[in-house]
Amino acid sequence: MTASLLAPARHPALAALWDYLAEVTDALGIGPESCVVDHDSPVSAYVALDGRLPGHPDRDVALLWDEVHGWAIAIETHSGEDLIVVCYLGGKTIAPTAARVARFVQALRSGDRYVGQLEPPSHRGATGHADLELVLGRRTRKTGR
């Protein structure tokens, strides 16, 4: 099931994810209306970004998040096929600070080829809503939100 910002989050984990996405989109200078969340397991999110990446001037860019790999940046295909992941943020968590995600995006937009990682990190298994609220809740408690 996919949901836009206007759909109510029926599970506390989804509400925590929408809060996190609001922080990230704010740090990126865009609104949460750029987001779409897929509630199925693995829970995932798509954030439409403005602009292009160096080396891919004719392709739209998206920021992707899922509960297994965390954040990745991807480019759209012209044929409507799956997105092509350019790079994963990596790190120790699926929910790094919004500032770290914004720095990752900015570095890629400026052509930094050394940011992130090519291989998808595996932070955890896909559990759906089961413990996602705990993972995202720990992050929000650390940041005071």
VEXTOR-417585 format. One record per residue: x, y, z of N, C-alpha, C, O in turn. Coordinates in steps of 0.02 Angstrom, whole numbers, padded with zeros to 5 digits, always signed. Atoms other than C-alpha are relative to their C-alpha. Layout:
residues N
XYZXYZXYZXYZ...
This chain:
residues 145
+00042-00059+00000+00000+00000+00000+00045+00062+00000+00090+00067+00041-00037-00062+00004+00069+00169-00048-00044+00056+00026-00105+00055+00017+00039-00055-00029+00017+00328+00041+00035+00066-00012+00096+00071-00010-00027-00068+00006+00039+00512+00010-00002+00033+00069-00024+00002+00117-00001-00037-00062+00061+00643+00144-00070+00008+00029-00078+00013+00090+00068-00012-00022-00127+00665+00153-00033-00061+00031-00084-00055+00065+00029+00060-00028-00161+00485+00201+00020-00006+00073+00078+00005+00090-00018+00006-00071-00169+00456+00388+00047-00059+00012+00040-00112-00019-00045+00054-00019-00030+00352+00464-00037-00042+00051-00050-00019+00107+00043+00042-00043-00127+00208+00540+00041-00039+00051+00011-00073+00093-00042+00037-00046+00020+00135+00634+00051+00049+00028+00076+00092-00008-00049-00046-00030+00136+00225+00756+00067+00002-00037+00100+00054-00039-00063+00001+00038+00287+00169+00653-00004+00045-00061+00045+00078-00079+00009-00043+00059+00217+00258+00501-00002+00073+00019+00024+00116-00017-00001-00069-00024+00185+00416+00600+00071+00022+00015+00090+00078-00001-00070-00016-00014+00366+00410+00660+00039+00009-00065+00082+00053-00069-00033-00008+00065+00424+00386+00480-00018+00066-00032+00026+00100-00059+00020-00063+00029+00322+00535+00420+00033+00059+00036+00052+00108+00005-00035-00053-00038+00398+00641+00560+00072+00005-00023+00099+00059-00033-00069+00002+00023+00571+00586+00505+00006+00030-00071+00051+00069-00084-00001-00026+00068+00533+00623+00322-00010+00076+00000+00020+00111-00041+00010-00073-00004+00471+00797+00371+00066+00034+00020+00081+00088-00006-00065-00027-00019+00640+00829+00456+00048+00001-00059+00082+00051-00072-00047+00006+00057+00737+00768+00305-00019+00048-00056+00025+00083-00082+00019-00045+00055+00635+00865+00177+00011+00073+00021+00028+00114-00021-00015-00067-00024+00651+01021+00285+00074+00016-00008+00092+00071-00030-00072-00009+00007+00840+01000+00288+00021+00008-00073+00070+00041-00089-00014-00005+00071+00836+00982+00099-00031+00062-00032-00017+00078-00090+00032-00060+00026+00732+01139+00079-00059-00014-00046-00077+00027-00087+00059+00018+00039+00584+01049+00003-00055-00020+00050-00041-00026+00110+00055+00017-00045+00415+01002+00075-00013-00074+00001+00006-00110-00045+00017+00072-00004+00351+00833+00132-00049-00022-00054-00060-00082-00063+00044+00020+00055+00229+00839-00013+00040-00034-00056+00010-00062-00102-00044+00034+00049+00379+00774-00114+00007-00074+00016+00039-00110-00022-00009+00068-00024+00365+00609-00019-00059-00046-00015-00116-00025-00018+00049+00054+00004+00274+00447-00048+00028-00057+00043+00087-00072+00040-00020+00056-00043+00279+00303+00077-00036-00063-00022-00096-00062-00034+00029+00066+00014+00251+00120+00037-00003-00037+00067+00049-00050+00097+00011+00030-00066+00178+00037+00193+00017-00074+00002+00025-00103+00056-00014+00071+00002+00214-00141+00135+00072-00013+00023+00113+00033+00024-00066+00019-00022+00366-00235+00197+00044-00017-00060+00022-00056-00103-00030-00048-00045+00499-00177+00177-00031+00070-00008-00045+00092-00064+00026-00068+00001+00430-00006+00223+00051+00043-00036+00111+00038-00024-00047-00041+00039+00503+00121+00103-00031+00068-00014-00091+00079-00007+00022-00068+00017+00493+00303+00050+00037+00024-00062+00094+00004-00075-00026-00031+00060+00523+00401-00108-00006+00075+00010-00059+00100+00028+00000-00074-00005+00572+00586-00105+00023+00028-00066+00080+00018-00086-00018-00032+00064+00568+00680-00270+00045+00060+00014+00031+00100+00058-00047-00055-00008+00715+00800-00285+00001+00043-00062-00008+00019-00118-00010-00046+00056+00738+00953-00394+00072-00006-00023+00116-00029+00014-00068-00001+00026+00890+00967-00505+00022-00068-00026-00017-00116-00027-00028+00060+00031+01002+00837-00584+00067-00015+00033+00093+00026+00071-00066+00019-00024+01162+00745-00541+00050+00008-00057+00034-00006-00114-00052-00001+00052+01325+00774-00633+00008-00070-00029+00005-00120+00007-00005+00064+00034+01346+00636-00759-00067-00028-00021-00070-00077-00059+00068+00022+00018+01157+00615-00774-00044+00061-00012-00097+00067+00019+00035-00064+00008+01098+00785-00838-00071-00006-00028-00110+00042-00024+00067+00007+00030+00944+00715-00925-00046-00045+00041-00098-00068+00016+00040+00045-00042+00876+00612-00780-00023+00033+00064+00016+00067+00098+00025-00024-00064+00764+00659-00634+00032-00039+00056+00054-00096+00046-00035+00029-00057+00834+00622-00462-00050-00012+00057-00096+00028+00067+00042+00015-00058+00752+00541-00311+00044-00025+00057+00097-00055+00047-00031+00025-00061+00805+00505-00134-00045-00057+00024-00105-00048+00031+00038+00058-00021+00751+00332-00078+00020-00020+00071+00077-00011+00091-00013+00026-00067+00736+00260+00097-00037-00065+00007-00094-00071-00015+00038+00059-00021+00693+00087+00157+00028-00026+00066+00083-00008+00086-00016+00022-00068+00696-00002+00323+00059-00049+00003+00083-00063+00058-00057+00046+00000+00836-00122+00270+00065+00037-00015+00115+00028+00020-00061-00032+00024+00962-00011+00179+00008+00073+00020+00062+00101+00012-00004-00071-00015+00922+00165+00239-00006+00041-00064-00049+00027-00106+00006-00049+00055+00952+00306+00113+00042-00018-00061+00097-00046-00055-00035+00007+00064+01003+00298-00070-00022+00056-00045-00076+00084-00037+00019-00049+00051+01004+00420-00214-00006-00039-00065+00035-00083-00080+00014+00038+00061+00933+00359-00379-00020+00048-00055-00041+00105-00044+00022-00038+00059+00898+00420-00554-00058-00037-00032-00063-00098-00029+00058+00027+00035+00738+00395-00651+00021-00026-00069+00069-00001-00098-00011+00024+00068+00735+00295-00811-00049+00035-00046-00100+00062-00024+00046-00031+00048+00654+00359-00969-00057-00046-00018-00108-00024-00045+00051+00048+00021+00553+00201-00992-00049-00018+00055-00093-00059+00045+00045+00015-00055+00465+00200-00824+00018-00063+00038-00021-00086+00079-00022+00059-00037+00564+00050-00762+00022+00021+00070+00016+00079+00089-00024-00015-00067+00636+00037-00588+00054+00053-00002+00089+00061-00051-00051-00050-00006+00747+00177-00528+00069-00032+00001+00076-00091+00019-00069+00024-00002+00935+00159-00545+00035+00032+00059+00044+00092+00060-00034-00026-00059+01023+00176-00378+00071+00019-00019+00108-00022-00048-00067-00025+00015+01179+00282-00396+00047-00014+00059+00105-00031+00049-00042+00005-00058+01242+00270-00217-00043-00005+00063-00098+00023+00067+00032+00006-00066+01192+00223-00039+00037+00044+00050+00098+00051+00045-00032-00041-00052+01224+00336+00111+00043-00043+00045+00098-00023+00063-00038+00043-00045+01281+00191+00220-00003+00027+00071-00049+00063+00089+00000-00020-00069+01327+00219+00401-00025-00055+00045-00030-00113+00025+00018+00049-00051+01268+00134+00559-00075-00007+00012-00095-00049+00052+00072+00000-00014+01081+00168+00552-00040+00014-00063-00016+00043-00111+00046-00015+00055+00932+00175+00436-00027+00071+00007-00058+00096-00040+00029-00066-00012+00888+00344+00512+00053+00049+00026+00049+00072+00083-00049-00051-00021+01039+00461+00516-00034+00068+00006-00091+00076-00015+00030-00066-00008+01010+00643+00557-00019+00029-00068+00010+00012-00120+00022-00033+00061+00921+00749+00429+00058+00040-00030+00065+00043-00092-00057-00039+00025+01077+00858+00416+00049-00045-00038+00077-00025-00088-00046+00047+00035+01182+00705+00368-00029-00020-00067+00008-00025-00116+00032+00018+00064+01057+00656+00233+00007+00059-00048+00022+00049-00107-00005-00060+00042+01058+00835+00166+00072+00008-00025+00082+00026-00084-00070-00005+00022+01250+00836+00161+00016-00052-00053+00052-00038-00101-00008+00054+00049+01246+00670+00066-00027+00022-00068+00006+00015-00119+00031-00023+00063+01128+00742-00065+00041+00057-00030+00054+00056-00090-00039-00057+00025+01228+00904-00081+00067-00023-00029+00088+00001-00081-00065+00025+00025+01392+00809-00101-00009-00033-00068+00031-00022-00113+00013+00032+00064+01318+00704-00241-00017+00051-00054+00004+00045-00111+00017-00052+00049+01245+00857-00326+00061+00040-00022+00063+00065-00078-00061-00038+00018+01416+00940-00322+00052-00044-00034+00106-00020-00051-00045+00044+00037+01496+00789-00405+00050-00039+00042+00096-00069+00014-00045+00038-00043+01583+00711-00255-00010-00075-00013-00063-00102+00001+00005+00071+00016+01620+00533-00311+00020-00045+00058+00018-00106+00052-00025+00040-00057+01685+00478-00141-00050-00003+00057-00035-00034+00109+00050+00002-00052+01528+00503-00039-00041-00064-00006-00053-00088-00062+00043+00059+00001+01422+00353+00009+00036-00063-00020+00097-00068-00017-00028+00064+00019+01446+00177-00050-00042-00030-00056-00102-00016-00062+00035+00031+00056+01401+00075-00203-00041-00061+00020-00094-00074-00009+00035+00060-00022+01350-00083-00112-00054+00018+00052-00042+00061+00095+00052-00016-00049+01186-00079-00016+00018-00026+00070+00035-00085+00078-00012+00023-00068+01213-00085+00172-00060-00042+00023-00116-00032-00003+00056+00039-00028+01107-00209+00268-00001+00013+00075+00034-00019+00114+00004-00021-00069+01061-00127+00432-00042-00048+00043-00029-00057+00102+00047+00042-00038+00922-00247+00481-00043-00038-00050-00041-00024-00110+00046+00035+00042+00795-00367+00412-00064+00041-00009-00078+00087+00029+00063-00034+00011+00630-00309+00341-00052-00029+00048-00071-00087+00042+00050+00023-00049+00507-00321+00485-00066+00037-00009-00113+00024+00029+00062-00039+00007+00376-00201+00421-00008+00046+00059+00040+00079+00080+00014-00046-00054+00295-00106+00561+00022-00025+00068+00022+00013+00117-00011+00032-00065+00347-00227+00698+00044+00039+00048+00022+00055+00103-00043-00038-00046+00494-00133+00772+00026+00065-00031+00070+00097-00003-00022-00062+00033+00514+00012+00652-00012+00061+00044+00028+00107+00044+00014-00057-00045+00433+00129+00777+00056+00007+00052+00075+00063+00069-00055-00003-00050+00569+00083+00904+00063+00030-00031+00096+00072+00000-00060-00026+00033+00709+00117+00779-00006+00075-00013+00040+00113+00003+00010-00071+00015+00637+00284+00724-00011+00040+00064+00009+00098+00069+00012-00034-00064+00583+00327+00902+00065+00014+00036+00072+00067+00067-00066-00012-00030+00762+00307+00965+00033+00061-00031+00064+00101+00004-00030-00057+00035+00818+00432+00835-00033+00064+00022+00002+00114+00035+00033-00062-00019+00686+00559+00881+00013+00018+00072+00015+00077+00089-00017-00015-00070+00724+00543+01067+00069+00031+00004+00080+00076+00045-00068-00027-00001+00908+00578+01030+00002+00073-00024+00042+00113+00001-00001-00067+00027+00868+00735+00931-00048+00047+00035-00052+00106+00019+00045-00042-00038+00737+00798+01053-00066+00014-00034-00102+00060-00013+00064-00011+00034+00591+00785+00934-00050-00050+00022-00107-00049-00002
